[in-house]
Amino acid sequence: MKLLYFAMLRERLNRSEEEVEFEGTIAQLRDFLINRYGELEPLLKVSKFAVNEEYVEDSYFLKGGERVAVIPPVSGG
């Protein structure tokens, strides 16, 4: 699947996307990413996920091949 990173995640990882082999729920993907990028745990824990441009819940099951956007909270004023 293709992971797309936005805002602070993109800046901290120094990339906007990457390909990974993964099958499981969004909650499991979050844990996978925390395992992979432990220093970003606080940001990943509060990030939203969108699959093929639609926001999904943590229980959503990924089969592989999807485009998954990882979107951290954005502050502004």
PDB file of N, CA, C, O and CB in Angstrom:
ATOM      1  N   MET A   1       0.845  -1.168   0.000  1.00  0.00           N
ATOM      2  CA  MET A   1       0.000   0.000   0.000  1.00  0.00           C
ATOM      3  C   MET A   1       0.892   1.233   0.000  1.00  0.00           C
ATOM      4  O   MET A   1       2.068   1.176   0.361  1.00  0.00           O
ATOM      5  CB  MET A   1      -0.963  -0.003   1.215  1.00  0.00           C
ATOM      6  N   LYS A   2       0.311   2.326  -0.407  1.00  0.00           N
ATOM      7  CA  LYS A   2       1.047   3.585  -0.405  1.00  0.00           C
ATOM      8  C   LYS A   2       0.589   4.414   0.776  1.00  0.00           C
ATOM      9  O   LYS A   2      -0.599   4.702   0.923  1.00  0.00           O
ATOM     10  CB  LYS A   2       0.847   4.357  -1.733  1.00  0.00           C
ATOM     11  N   LEU A   3       1.537   4.796   1.619  1.00  0.00           N
ATOM     12  CA  LEU A   3       1.268   5.691   2.742  1.00  0.00           C
ATOM     13  C   LEU A   3       1.631   7.103   2.324  1.00  0.00           C
ATOM     14  O   LEU A   3       2.717   7.342   1.794  1.00  0.00           O
ATOM     15  CB  LEU A   3       2.060   5.264   4.016  1.00  0.00           C
ATOM     16  N   LEU A   4       0.732   8.029   2.560  1.00  0.00           N
ATOM     17  CA  LEU A   4       0.953   9.439   2.242  1.00  0.00           C
ATOM     18  C   LEU A   4       1.016  10.213   3.554  1.00  0.00           C
ATOM     19  O   LEU A   4       0.098  10.137   4.371  1.00  0.00           O
ATOM     20  CB  LEU A   4      -0.177  10.001   1.304  1.00  0.00           C
ATOM     21  N   TYR A   5       2.093  10.952   3.751  1.00  0.00           N
ATOM     22  CA  TYR A   5       2.286  11.702   4.993  1.00  0.00           C
ATOM     23  C   TYR A   5       2.061  13.187   4.746  1.00  0.00           C
ATOM     24  O   TYR A   5       2.460  13.729   3.715  1.00  0.00           O
ATOM     25  CB  TYR A   5       3.699  11.459   5.566  1.00  0.00           C
ATOM     26  N   PHE A   6       1.414  13.835   5.713  1.00  0.00           N
ATOM     27  CA  PHE A   6       1.094  15.252   5.581  1.00  0.00           C
ATOM     28  C   PHE A   6       1.617  16.046   6.768  1.00  0.00           C
ATOM     29  O   PHE A   6       1.905  15.496   7.831  1.00  0.00           O
ATOM     30  CB  PHE A   6      -0.410  15.446   5.444  1.00  0.00           C
ATOM     31  N   ALA A   7       1.731  17.356   6.558  1.00  0.00           N
ATOM     32  CA  ALA A   7       2.075  18.340   7.583  1.00  0.00           C
ATOM     33  C   ALA A   7       3.330  17.948   8.366  1.00  0.00           C
ATOM     34  O   ALA A   7       4.365  17.647   7.771  1.00  0.00           O
ATOM     35  CB  ALA A   7       0.909  18.517   8.540  1.00  0.00           C
ATOM     36  N   MET A   8       3.240  17.952   9.700  1.00  0.00           N
ATOM     37  CA  MET A   8       4.423  17.700  10.535  1.00  0.00           C
ATOM     38  C   MET A   8       5.011  16.313  10.323  1.00  0.00           C
ATOM     39  O   MET A   8       6.222  16.131  10.445  1.00  0.00           O
ATOM     40  CB  MET A   8       4.072  17.875  11.994  1.00  0.00           C
ATOM     41  N   LEU A   9       4.171  15.333  10.006  1.00  0.00           N
ATOM     42  CA  LEU A   9       4.710  13.989   9.747  1.00  0.00           C
ATOM     43  C   LEU A   9       5.626  14.012   8.529  1.00  0.00           C
ATOM     44  O   LEU A   9       6.712  13.433   8.544  1.00  0.00           O
ATOM     45  CB  LEU A   9       3.563  12.968   9.534  1.00  0.00           C
ATOM     46  N   ARG A  10       5.177  14.686   7.481  1.00  0.00           N
ATOM     47  CA  ARG A  10       6.000  14.789   6.268  1.00  0.00           C
ATOM     48  C   ARG A  10       7.320  15.484   6.577  1.00  0.00           C
ATOM     49  O   ARG A  10       8.378  15.060   6.111  1.00  0.00           O
ATOM     50  CB  ARG A  10       5.244  15.554   5.159  1.00  0.00           C
ATOM     51  N   GLU A  11       7.253  16.539   7.354  1.00  0.00           N
ATOM     52  CA  GLU A  11       8.470  17.285   7.708  1.00  0.00           C
ATOM     53  C   GLU A  11       9.418  16.436   8.551  1.00  0.00           C
ATOM     54  O   GLU A  11      10.618  16.396   8.280  1.00  0.00           O
ATOM     55  CB  GLU A  11       8.108  18.570   8.466  1.00  0.00           C
ATOM     56  N   ARG A  12       8.893  15.761   9.566  1.00  0.00           N
ATOM     57  CA  ARG A  12       9.731  14.965  10.466  1.00  0.00           C
ATOM     58  C   ARG A  12      10.332  13.742   9.778  1.00  0.00           C
ATOM     59  O   ARG A  12      11.465  13.359  10.070  1.00  0.00           O
ATOM     60  CB  ARG A  12       8.922  14.523  11.667  1.00  0.00           C
ATOM     61  N   LEU A  13       9.577  13.127   8.865  1.00  0.00           N
ATOM     62  CA  LEU A  13      10.075  11.941   8.160  1.00  0.00           C
ATOM     63  C   LEU A  13      10.914  12.306   6.942  1.00  0.00           C
ATOM     64  O   LEU A  13      11.622  11.468   6.383  1.00  0.00           O
ATOM     65  CB  LEU A  13       8.912  11.062   7.732  1.00  0.00           C
ATOM     66  N   ASN A  14      10.822  13.571   6.541  1.00  0.00           N
ATOM     67  CA  ASN A  14      11.559  14.054   5.378  1.00  0.00           C
ATOM     68  C   ASN A  14      11.146  13.299   4.104  1.00  0.00           C
ATOM     69  O   ASN A  14      11.965  13.041   3.222  1.00  0.00           O
ATOM     70  CB  ASN A  14      13.071  13.911   5.613  1.00  0.00           C
ATOM     71  N   ARG A  15       9.867  12.957   4.036  1.00  0.00           N
ATOM     72  CA  ARG A  15       9.303  12.319   2.834  1.00  0.00           C
ATOM     73  C   ARG A  15       7.789  12.491   2.867  1.00  0.00           C
ATOM     74  O   ARG A  15       7.189  12.661   3.929  1.00  0.00           O
ATOM     75  CB  ARG A  15       9.693  10.793   2.752  1.00  0.00           C
ATOM     76  N   SER A  16       7.199  12.444   1.707  1.00  0.00           N
ATOM     77  CA  SER A  16       5.751  12.622   1.631  1.00  0.00           C
ATOM     78  C   SER A  16       5.014  11.303   1.443  1.00  0.00           C
ATOM     79  O   SER A  16       3.800  11.238   1.631  1.00  0.00           O
ATOM     80  CB  SER A  16       5.405  13.563   0.501  1.00  0.00           C
ATOM     81  N   GLU A  17       5.740  10.249   1.072  1.00  0.00           N
ATOM     82  CA  GLU A  17       5.078   8.959   0.875  1.00  0.00           C
ATOM     83  C   GLU A  17       6.080   7.820   0.951  1.00  0.00           C
ATOM     84  O   GLU A  17       7.291   8.016   0.852  1.00  0.00           O
ATOM     85  CB  GLU A  17       4.349   8.927  -0.471  1.00  0.00           C
ATOM     86  N   GLU A  18       5.534   6.616   1.133  1.00  0.00           N
ATOM     87  CA  GLU A  18       6.348   5.406   1.072  1.00  0.00           C
ATOM     88  C   GLU A  18       5.439   4.213   0.801  1.00  0.00           C
ATOM     89  O   GLU A  18       4.243   4.254   1.089  1.00  0.00           O
ATOM     90  CB  GLU A  18       7.153   5.203   2.393  1.00  0.00           C
ATOM     91  N   GLU A  19       6.005   3.172   0.255  1.00  0.00           N
ATOM     92  CA  GLU A  19       5.279   1.926  -0.006  1.00  0.00           C
ATOM     93  C   GLU A  19       5.597   0.942   1.118  1.00  0.00           C
ATOM     94  O   GLU A  19       6.757   0.781   1.496  1.00  0.00           O
ATOM     95  CB  GLU A  19       5.659   1.322  -1.409  1.00  0.00           C
ATOM     96  N   VAL A  20       4.564   0.283   1.652  1.00  0.00           N
ATOM     97  CA  VAL A  20       4.751  -0.747   2.676  1.00  0.00           C
ATOM     98  C   VAL A  20       3.850  -1.931   2.375  1.00  0.00           C
ATOM     99  O   VAL A  20       2.795  -1.787   1.759  1.00  0.00           O
ATOM    100  CB  VAL A  20       4.456  -0.186   4.089  1.00  0.00           C
ATOM    101  N   GLU A  21       4.280  -3.102   2.818  1.00  0.00           N
ATOM    102  CA  GLU A  21       3.447  -4.297   2.762  1.00  0.00           C
ATOM    103  C   GLU A  21       2.732  -4.382   4.103  1.00  0.00           C
ATOM    104  O   GLU A  21       3.374  -4.510   5.145  1.00  0.00           O
ATOM    105  CB  GLU A  21       4.297  -5.605   2.463  1.00  0.00           C
ATOM    106  N   PHE A  22       1.402  -4.312   4.079  1.00  0.00           N
ATOM    107  CA  PHE A  22       0.651  -4.348   5.330  1.00  0.00           C
ATOM    108  C   PHE A  22      -0.775  -4.807   5.059  1.00  0.00           C
ATOM    109  O   PHE A  22      -1.389  -4.436   4.059  1.00  0.00           O
ATOM    110  CB  PHE A  22       0.654  -2.962   6.016  1.00  0.00           C
ATOM    111  N   GLU A  23      -1.283  -5.624   5.977  1.00  0.00           N
ATOM    112  CA  GLU A  23      -2.686  -6.020   5.969  1.00  0.00           C
ATOM    113  C   GLU A  23      -3.149  -6.053   7.412  1.00  0.00           C
ATOM    114  O   GLU A  23      -2.515  -6.697   8.248  1.00  0.00           O
ATOM    115  CB  GLU A  23      -2.900  -7.410   5.263  1.00  0.00           C
ATOM    116  N   GLY A  24      -4.237  -5.374   7.719  1.00  0.00           N
ATOM    117  CA  GLY A  24      -4.761  -5.314   9.072  1.00  0.00           C
ATOM    118  C   GLY A  24      -5.610  -4.076   9.236  1.00  0.00           C
ATOM    119  O   GLY A  24      -5.928  -3.399   8.259  1.00  0.00           O
ATOM    120  N   THR A  25      -5.978  -3.777  10.472  1.00  0.00           N
ATOM    121  CA  THR A  25      -6.832  -2.622  10.743  1.00  0.00           C
ATOM    122  C   THR A  25      -5.998  -1.337  10.804  1.00  0.00           C
ATOM    123  O   THR A  25      -4.770  -1.364  10.877  1.00  0.00           O
ATOM    124  CB  THR A  25      -7.605  -2.821  12.064  1.00  0.00           C
ATOM    125  N   ILE A  26      -6.711  -0.229  10.771  1.00  0.00           N
ATOM    126  CA  ILE A  26      -6.048   1.071  10.933  1.00  0.00           C
ATOM    127  C   ILE A  26      -5.351   1.128  12.295  1.00  0.00           C
ATOM    128  O   ILE A  26      -4.245   1.661  12.395  1.00  0.00           O
ATOM    129  CB  ILE A  26      -7.075   2.238  10.795  1.00  0.00           C
ATOM    130  N   ALA A  27      -5.977   0.591  13.336  1.00  0.00           N
ATOM    131  CA  ALA A  27      -5.354   0.564  14.666  1.00  0.00           C
ATOM    132  C   ALA A  27      -4.031  -0.204  14.616  1.00  0.00           C
ATOM    133  O   ALA A  27      -3.045   0.215  15.222  1.00  0.00           O
ATOM    134  CB  ALA A  27      -6.312  -0.081  15.707  1.00  0.00           C
ATOM    135  N   GLN A  28      -4.010  -1.318  13.899  1.00  0.00           N
ATOM    136  CA  GLN A  28      -2.779  -2.098  13.763  1.00  0.00           C
ATOM    137  C   GLN A  28      -1.746  -1.345  12.921  1.00  0.00           C
ATOM    138  O   GLN A  28      -0.547  -1.426  13.189  1.00  0.00           O
ATOM    139  CB  GLN A  28      -3.080  -3.470  13.131  1.00  0.00           C
ATOM    140  N   LEU A  29      -2.210  -0.617  11.910  1.00  0.00           N
ATOM    141  CA  LEU A  29      -1.287   0.195  11.110  1.00  0.00           C
ATOM    142  C   LEU A  29      -0.672   1.287  11.972  1.00  0.00           C
ATOM    143  O   LEU A  29       0.523   1.563  11.867  1.00  0.00           O
ATOM    144  CB  LEU A  29      -2.011   0.815   9.892  1.00  0.00           C
ATOM    145  N   ARG A  30      -1.478   1.907  12.823  1.00  0.00           N
ATOM    146  CA  ARG A  30      -0.954   2.940  13.731  1.00  0.00           C
ATOM    147  C   ARG A  30       0.161   2.344  14.603  1.00  0.00           C
ATOM    148  O   ARG A  30       1.221   2.950  14.764  1.00  0.00           O
ATOM    149  CB  ARG A  30      -2.101   3.525  14.629  1.00  0.00           C
ATOM    150  N   ASP A  31      -0.087   1.150  15.164  1.00  0.00           N
ATOM    151  CA  ASP A  31       0.928   0.479  15.989  1.00  0.00           C
ATOM    152  C   ASP A  31       2.178   0.139  15.169  1.00  0.00           C
ATOM    153  O   ASP A  31       3.301   0.283  15.652  1.00  0.00           O
ATOM    154  CB  ASP A  31       0.345  -0.804  16.612  1.00  0.00           C
ATOM    155  N   PHE A  32       1.976  -0.307  13.941  1.00  0.00           N
ATOM    156  CA  PHE A  32       3.088  -0.614  13.030  1.00  0.00           C
ATOM    157  C   PHE A  32       3.954   0.630  12.816  1.00  0.00           C
ATOM    158  O   PHE A  32       5.182   0.557  12.863  1.00  0.00           O
ATOM    159  CB  PHE A  32       2.553  -1.139  11.667  1.00  0.00           C
ATOM    160  N   LEU A  33       3.303   1.763  12.583  1.00  0.00           N
ATOM    161  CA  LEU A  33       4.040   3.007  12.347  1.00  0.00           C
ATOM    162  C   LEU A  33       4.730   3.489  13.620  1.00  0.00           C
ATOM    163  O   LEU A  33       5.844   4.008  13.554  1.00  0.00           O
ATOM    164  CB  LEU A  33       3.097   4.094  11.818  1.00  0.00           C
ATOM    165  N   ILE A  34       4.091   3.327  14.771  1.00  0.00           N
ATOM    166  CA  ILE A  34       4.720   3.712  16.040  1.00  0.00           C
ATOM    167  C   ILE A  34       5.948   2.842  16.290  1.00  0.00           C
ATOM    168  O   ILE A  34       6.975   3.329  16.763  1.00  0.00           O
ATOM    169  CB  ILE A  34       3.715   3.585  17.221  1.00  0.00           C
ATOM    170  N   ASN A  35       5.840   1.573  15.975  1.00  0.00           N
ATOM    171  CA  ASN A  35       6.981   0.663  16.094  1.00  0.00           C
ATOM    172  C   ASN A  35       8.122   1.095  15.185  1.00  0.00           C
ATOM    173  O   ASN A  35       9.291   1.043  15.568  1.00  0.00           O
ATOM    174  CB  ASN A  35       6.560  -0.772  15.760  1.00  0.00           C
ATOM    175  N   ARG A  36       7.776   1.512  14.001  1.00  0.00           N
ATOM    176  CA  ARG A  36       8.763   1.893  12.986  1.00  0.00           C
ATOM    177  C   ARG A  36       9.376   3.268  13.265  1.00  0.00           C
ATOM    178  O   ARG A  36      10.576   3.473  13.078  1.00  0.00           O
ATOM    179  CB  ARG A  36       8.118   1.890  11.604  1.00  0.00           C
ATOM    180  N   TYR A  37       8.540   4.201  13.713  1.00  0.00           N
ATOM    181  CA  TYR A  37       8.966   5.582  13.943  1.00  0.00           C
ATOM    182  C   TYR A  37       8.601   5.990  15.366  1.00  0.00           C
ATOM    183  O   TYR A  37       7.780   6.884  15.571  1.00  0.00           O
ATOM    184  CB  TYR A  37       8.315   6.549  12.909  1.00  0.00           C
ATOM    185  N   GLY A  38       9.209   5.337  16.341  1.00  0.00           N
ATOM    186  CA  GLY A  38       8.887   5.539  17.751  1.00  0.00           C
ATOM    187  C   GLY A  38       8.926   6.975  18.217  1.00  0.00           C
ATOM    188  O   GLY A  38       8.134   7.378  19.069  1.00  0.00           O
ATOM    189  N   GLU A  39       9.847   7.756  17.662  1.00  0.00           N
ATOM    190  CA  GLU A  39       9.974   9.154  18.077  1.00  0.00           C
ATOM    191  C   GLU A  39       8.746   9.978  17.684  1.00  0.00           C
ATOM    192  O   GLU A  39       8.537  11.072  18.208  1.00  0.00           O
ATOM    193  CB  GLU A  39      11.231   9.771  17.464  1.00  0.00           C
ATOM    194  N   LEU A  40       7.942   9.454  16.769  1.00  0.00           N
ATOM    195  CA  LEU A  40       6.745  10.173  16.323  1.00  0.00           C
ATOM    196  C   LEU A  40       5.464   9.662  16.989  1.00  0.00           C
ATOM    197  O   LEU A  40       4.363  10.023  16.573  1.00  0.00           O
ATOM    198  CB  LEU A  40       6.613  10.061  14.819  1.00  0.00           C
ATOM    199  N   GLU A  41       5.606   8.829  18.013  1.00  0.00           N
ATOM    200  CA  GLU A  41       4.440   8.240  18.672  1.00  0.00           C
ATOM    201  C   GLU A  41       3.394   9.270  19.094  1.00  0.00           C
ATOM    202  O   GLU A  41       2.213   9.069  18.811  1.00  0.00           O
ATOM    203  CB  GLU A  41       4.884   7.463  19.877  1.00  0.00           C
ATOM    204  N   PRO A  42       3.778  10.372  19.763  1.00  0.00           N
ATOM    205  CA  PRO A  42       2.751  11.332  20.185  1.00  0.00           C
ATOM    206  C   PRO A  42       1.947  11.883  18.999  1.00  0.00           C
ATOM    207  O   PRO A  42       0.741  12.099  19.116  1.00  0.00           O
ATOM    208  CB  PRO A  42       3.403  12.488  20.947  1.00  0.00           C
ATOM    209  N   LEU A  43       2.595  12.104  17.887  1.00  0.00           N
ATOM    210  CA  LEU A  43       1.932  12.637  16.702  1.00  0.00           C
ATOM    211  C   LEU A  43       1.074  11.566  16.026  1.00  0.00           C
ATOM    212  O   LEU A  43      -0.041  11.848  15.585  1.00  0.00           O
ATOM    213  CB  LEU A  43       2.969  13.187  15.715  1.00  0.00           C
ATOM    214  N   LEU A  44       1.585  10.358  15.945  1.00  0.00           N
ATOM    215  CA  LEU A  44       0.837   9.270  15.306  1.00  0.00           C
ATOM    216  C   LEU A  44      -0.410   8.887  16.100  1.00  0.00           C
ATOM    217  O   LEU A  44      -1.426   8.513  15.515  1.00  0.00           O
ATOM    218  CB  LEU A  44       1.733   8.049  15.139  1.00  0.00           C
ATOM    219  N   LYS A  45      -0.338   8.978  17.424  1.00  0.00           N
ATOM    220  CA  LYS A  45      -1.484   8.614  18.265  1.00  0.00           C
ATOM    221  C   LYS A  45      -2.687   9.518  18.029  1.00  0.00           C
ATOM    222  O   LYS A  45      -3.823   9.089  18.231  1.00  0.00           O
ATOM    223  CB  LYS A  45      -1.091   8.665  19.731  1.00  0.00           C
ATOM    224  N   VAL A  46      -2.464  10.751  17.608  1.00  0.00           N
ATOM    225  CA  VAL A  46      -3.565  11.689  17.399  1.00  0.00           C
ATOM    226  C   VAL A  46      -3.859  11.954  15.917  1.00  0.00           C
ATOM    227  O   VAL A  46      -4.697  12.794  15.589  1.00  0.00           O
ATOM    228  CB  VAL A  46      -3.255  12.993  18.089  1.00  0.00           C
ATOM    229  N   SER A  47      -3.178  11.246  15.039  1.00  0.00           N
ATOM    230  CA  SER A  47      -3.385  11.430  13.601  1.00  0.00           C
ATOM    231  C   SER A  47      -4.658  10.737  13.132  1.00  0.00           C
ATOM    232  O   SER A  47      -5.081   9.730  13.701  1.00  0.00           O
ATOM    233  CB  SER A  47      -2.184  10.898  12.817  1.00  0.00           C
ATOM    234  N   LYS A  48      -5.254  11.289  12.096  1.00  0.00           N
ATOM    235  CA  LYS A  48      -6.406  10.692  11.418  1.00  0.00           C
ATOM    236  C   LYS A  48      -5.895   9.928  10.200  1.00  0.00           C
ATOM    237  O   LYS A  48      -4.820  10.217   9.675  1.00  0.00           O
ATOM    238  CB  LYS A  48      -7.458  11.786  11.001  1.00  0.00           C
ATOM    239  N   PHE A  49      -6.677   8.955   9.764  1.00  0.00           N
ATOM    240  CA  PHE A  49      -6.314   8.157   8.593  1.00  0.00           C
ATOM    241  C   PHE A  49      -7.438   8.230   7.569  1.00  0.00           C
ATOM    242  O   PHE A  49      -8.617   8.161   7.916  1.00  0.00           O
ATOM    243  CB  PHE A  49      -6.025   6.681   8.989  1.00  0.00           C
ATOM    244  N   ALA A  50      -7.059   8.368   6.315  1.00  0.00           N
ATOM    245  CA  ALA A  50      -8.018   8.355   5.214  1.00  0.00           C
ATOM    246  C   ALA A  50      -7.569   7.288   4.217  1.00  0.00           C
ATOM    247  O   ALA A  50      -6.390   7.194   3.875  1.00  0.00           O
ATOM    248  CB  ALA A  50      -8.128   9.771   4.527  1.00  0.00           C
ATOM    249  N   VAL A  51      -8.518   6.497   3.764  1.00  0.00           N
ATOM    250  CA  VAL A  51      -8.239   5.448   2.784  1.00  0.00           C
ATOM    251  C   VAL A  51      -8.920   5.836   1.485  1.00  0.00           C
ATOM    252  O   VAL A  51     -10.132   6.045   1.429  1.00  0.00           O
ATOM    253  CB  VAL A  51      -8.728   4.041   3.283  1.00  0.00           C
ATOM    254  N   ASN A  52      -8.102   5.927   0.437  1.00  0.00           N
ATOM    255  CA  ASN A  52      -8.629   6.323  -0.873  1.00  0.00           C
ATOM    256  C   ASN A  52      -9.487   7.582  -0.761  1.00  0.00           C
ATOM    257  O   ASN A  52     -10.572   7.670  -1.337  1.00  0.00           O
ATOM    258  CB  ASN A  52      -9.451   5.178  -1.489  1.00  0.00           C
ATOM    259  N   GLU A  53      -8.971   8.559  -0.001  1.00  0.00           N
ATOM    260  CA  GLU A  53      -9.533   9.904   0.160  1.00  0.00           C
ATOM    261  C   GLU A  53     -10.798   9.983   1.016  1.00  0.00           C
ATOM    262  O   GLU A  53     -11.534  10.966   0.937  1.00  0.00           O
ATOM    263  CB  GLU A  53      -9.831  10.464  -1.178  1.00  0.00           C
ATOM    264  N   GLU A  54     -11.061   8.946   1.842  1.00  0.00           N
ATOM    265  CA  GLU A  54     -12.190   8.991   2.775  1.00  0.00           C
ATOM    266  C   GLU A  54     -11.701   8.651   4.170  1.00  0.00           C
ATOM    267  O   GLU A  54     -11.010   7.651   4.365  1.00  0.00           O
ATOM    268  CB  GLU A  54     -13.318   8.017   2.339  1.00  0.00           C
ATOM    269  N   TYR A  55     -12.063   9.492   5.153  1.00  0.00           N
ATOM    270  CA  TYR A  55     -11.674   9.215   6.531  1.00  0.00           C
ATOM    271  C   TYR A  55     -12.282   7.891   6.988  1.00  0.00           C
ATOM    272  O   TYR A  55     -13.421   7.565   6.656  1.00  0.00           O
ATOM    273  CB  TYR A  55     -12.114  10.365   7.466  1.00  0.00           C
ATOM    274  N   VAL A  56     -11.491   7.133   7.760  1.00  0.00           N
ATOM    275  CA  VAL A  56     -11.955   5.836   8.250  1.00  0.00           C
ATOM    276  C   VAL A  56     -11.686   5.723   9.746  1.00  0.00           C
ATOM    277  O   VAL A  56     -10.854   6.441  10.300  1.00  0.00           O
ATOM    278  CB  VAL A  56     -11.266   4.680   7.485  1.00  0.00           C
ATOM    279  N   GLU A  57     -12.406   4.807  10.385  1.00  0.00           N
ATOM    280  CA  GLU A  57     -12.246   4.521  11.810  1.00  0.00           C
ATOM    281  C   GLU A  57     -11.091   3.543  12.016  1.00  0.00           C
ATOM    282  O   GLU A  57     -10.611   2.922  11.068  1.00  0.00           O
ATOM    283  CB  GLU A  57     -13.558   3.947  12.408  1.00  0.00           C
ATOM    284  N   ASP A  58     -10.652   3.417  13.274  1.00  0.00           N
ATOM    285  CA  ASP A  58      -9.553   2.506  13.611  1.00  0.00           C
ATOM    286  C   ASP A  58      -9.867   1.045  13.294  1.00  0.00           C
ATOM    287  O   ASP A  58      -8.950   0.241  13.126  1.00  0.00           O
ATOM    288  CB  ASP A  58      -9.215   2.638  15.075  1.00  0.00           C
ATOM    289  N   SER A  59     -11.142   0.695  13.211  1.00  0.00           N
ATOM    290  CA  SER A  59     -11.527  -0.691  12.951  1.00  0.00           C
ATOM    291  C   SER A  59     -11.522  -1.047  11.461  1.00  0.00           C
ATOM    292  O   SER A  59     -11.694  -2.214  11.108  1.00  0.00           O
ATOM    293  CB  SER A  59     -12.899  -0.952  13.524  1.00  0.00           C
ATOM    294  N   TYR A  60     -11.328  -0.065  10.590  1.00  0.00           N
ATOM    295  CA  TYR A  60     -11.326  -0.308   9.152  1.00  0.00           C
ATOM    296  C   TYR A  60     -10.213  -1.285   8.796  1.00  0.00           C
ATOM    297  O   TYR A  60      -9.075  -1.112   9.232  1.00  0.00           O
ATOM    298  CB  TYR A  60     -11.159   1.015   8.371  1.00  0.00           C
ATOM    299  N   PHE A  61     -10.532  -2.318   8.002  1.00  0.00           N
ATOM    300  CA  PHE A  61      -9.549  -3.342   7.642  1.00  0.00           C
ATOM    301  C   PHE A  61      -8.930  -3.046   6.281  1.00  0.00           C
ATOM    302  O   PHE A  61      -9.629  -2.895   5.279  1.00  0.00           O
ATOM    303  CB  PHE A  61     -10.200  -4.734   7.634  1.00  0.00           C
ATOM    304  N   LEU A  62      -7.605  -2.967   6.271  1.00  0.00           N
ATOM    305  CA  LEU A  62      -6.842  -2.729   5.042  1.00  0.00           C
ATOM    306  C   LEU A  62      -6.447  -4.064   4.424  1.00  0.00           C
ATOM    307  O   LEU A  62      -5.963  -4.960   5.115  1.00  0.00           O
ATOM    308  CB  LEU A  62      -5.580  -1.864   5.327  1.00  0.00           C
ATOM    309  N   LYS A  63      -6.655  -4.186   3.136  1.00  0.00           N
ATOM    310  CA  LYS A  63      -6.338  -5.433   2.440  1.00  0.00           C
ATOM    311  C   LYS A  63      -5.031  -5.353   1.654  1.00  0.00           C
ATOM    312  O   LYS A  63      -4.524  -6.371   1.184  1.00  0.00           O
ATOM    313  CB  LYS A  63      -7.469  -5.800   1.504  1.00  0.00           C
ATOM    314  N   GLY A  64      -4.487  -4.152   1.513  1.00  0.00           N
ATOM    315  CA  GLY A  64      -3.290  -3.956   0.709  1.00  0.00           C
ATOM    316  C   GLY A  64      -3.688  -3.307  -0.605  1.00  0.00           C
ATOM    317  O   GLY A  64      -4.785  -3.540  -1.113  1.00  0.00           O
ATOM    318  N   GLY A  65      -2.805  -2.500  -1.149  1.00  0.00           N
ATOM    319  CA  GLY A  65      -3.086  -1.830  -2.404  1.00  0.00           C
ATOM    320  C   GLY A  65      -3.767  -0.477  -2.262  1.00  0.00           C
ATOM    321  O   GLY A  65      -3.884   0.263  -3.240  1.00  0.00           O
ATOM    322  N   GLU A  66      -4.218  -0.146  -1.060  1.00  0.00           N
ATOM    323  CA  GLU A  66      -4.891   1.137  -0.844  1.00  0.00           C
ATOM    324  C   GLU A  66      -3.880   2.293  -0.784  1.00  0.00           C
ATOM    325  O   GLU A  66      -2.676   2.093  -0.626  1.00  0.00           O
ATOM    326  CB  GLU A  66      -5.721   1.089   0.455  1.00  0.00           C
ATOM    327  N   ARG A  67      -4.424   3.501  -0.916  1.00  0.00           N
ATOM    328  CA  ARG A  67      -3.670   4.736  -0.663  1.00  0.00           C
ATOM    329  C   ARG A  67      -4.149   5.240   0.690  1.00  0.00           C
ATOM    330  O   ARG A  67      -5.317   5.594   0.847  1.00  0.00           O
ATOM    331  CB  ARG A  67      -3.883   5.829  -1.817  1.00  0.00           C
ATOM    332  N   VAL A  68      -3.257   5.274   1.657  1.00  0.00           N
ATOM    333  CA  VAL A  68      -3.632   5.644   3.026  1.00  0.00           C
ATOM    334  C   VAL A  68      -2.924   6.941   3.401  1.00  0.00           C
ATOM    335  O   VAL A  68      -1.696   7.013   3.443  1.00  0.00           O
ATOM    336  CB  VAL A  68      -3.274   4.506   4.037  1.00  0.00           C
ATOM    337  N   ALA A  69      -3.727   7.953   3.670  1.00  0.00           N
ATOM    338  CA  ALA A  69      -3.189   9.241   4.110  1.00  0.00           C
ATOM    339  C   ALA A  69      -3.132   9.256   5.629  1.00  0.00           C
ATOM    340  O   ALA A  69      -4.092   8.883   6.304  1.00  0.00           O
ATOM    341  CB  ALA A  69      -4.051  10.427   3.577  1.00  0.00           C
ATOM    342  N   VAL A  70      -1.988   9.693   6.158  1.00  0.00           N
ATOM    343  CA  VAL A  70      -1.805   9.825   7.602  1.00  0.00           C
ATOM    344  C   VAL A  70      -1.749  11.326   7.874  1.00  0.00           C
ATOM    345  O   VAL A  70      -0.812  12.009   7.462  1.00  0.00           O
ATOM    346  CB  VAL A  70      -0.491   9.070   8.120  1.00  0.00           C
ATOM    347  N   ILE A  71      -2.771  11.828   8.577  1.00  0.00           N
ATOM    348  CA  ILE A  71      -2.964  13.272   8.712  1.00  0.00           C
ATOM    349  C   ILE A  71      -2.926  13.680  10.177  1.00  0.00           C
ATOM    350  O   ILE A  71      -3.868  13.409  10.922  1.00  0.00           O
ATOM    351  CB  ILE A  71      -4.294  13.705   8.074  1.00  0.00           C
ATOM    352  N   PRO A  72      -1.845  14.329  10.593  1.00  0.00           N
ATOM    353  CA  PRO A  72      -1.765  14.793  11.983  1.00  0.00           C
ATOM    354  C   PRO A  72      -2.656  16.013  12.187  1.00  0.00           C
ATOM    355  O   PRO A  72      -3.059  16.658  11.219  1.00  0.00           O
ATOM    356  CB  PRO A  72      -0.304  15.127  12.364  1.00  0.00           C
ATOM    357  N   PRO A  73      -2.963  16.330  13.444  1.00  0.00           N
ATOM    358  CA  PRO A  73      -3.764  17.538  13.703  1.00  0.00           C
ATOM    359  C   PRO A  73      -3.010  18.773  13.197  1.00  0.00           C
ATOM    360  O   PRO A  73      -1.781  18.833  13.224  1.00  0.00           O
ATOM    361  CB  PRO A  73      -4.082  17.679  15.231  1.00  0.00           C
ATOM    362  N   VAL A  74      -3.775  19.732  12.745  1.00  0.00           N
ATOM    363  CA  VAL A  74      -3.181  20.967  12.234  1.00  0.00           C
ATOM    364  C   VAL A  74      -3.669  22.114  13.095  1.00  0.00           C
ATOM    365  O   VAL A  74      -4.864  22.246  13.360  1.00  0.00           O
ATOM    366  CB  VAL A  74      -3.541  21.201  10.731  1.00  0.00           C
ATOM    367  N   SER A  75      -2.733  22.940  13.527  1.00  0.00           N
ATOM    368  CA  SER A  75      -3.155  24.115  14.300  1.00  0.00           C
ATOM    369  C   SER A  75      -2.958  25.348  13.436  1.00  0.00           C
ATOM    370  O   SER A  75      -2.142  25.351  12.515  1.00  0.00           O
ATOM    371  CB  SER A  75      -2.354  24.239  15.644  1.00  0.00           C
ATOM    372  N   GLY A  76      -3.672  26.337  13.724  1.00  0.00           N
ATOM    373  CA  GLY A  76      -3.552  27.569  12.950  1.00  0.00           C
ATOM    374  C   GLY A  76      -4.455  28.635  13.542  1.00  0.00           C
ATOM    375  O   GLY A  76      -5.183  28.399  14.506  1.00  0.00           O
ATOM    376  N   GLY A  77      -4.391  29.773  12.960  1.00  0.00           N
ATOM    377  CA  GLY A  77      -5.230  30.826  13.491  1.00  0.00           C
ATOM    378  C   GLY A  77      -5.475  31.895  12.498  1.00  0.00           C
ATOM    379  O   GLY A  77      -6.171  32.866  12.795  1.00  0.00           O
TER     380      GLY A  77
END
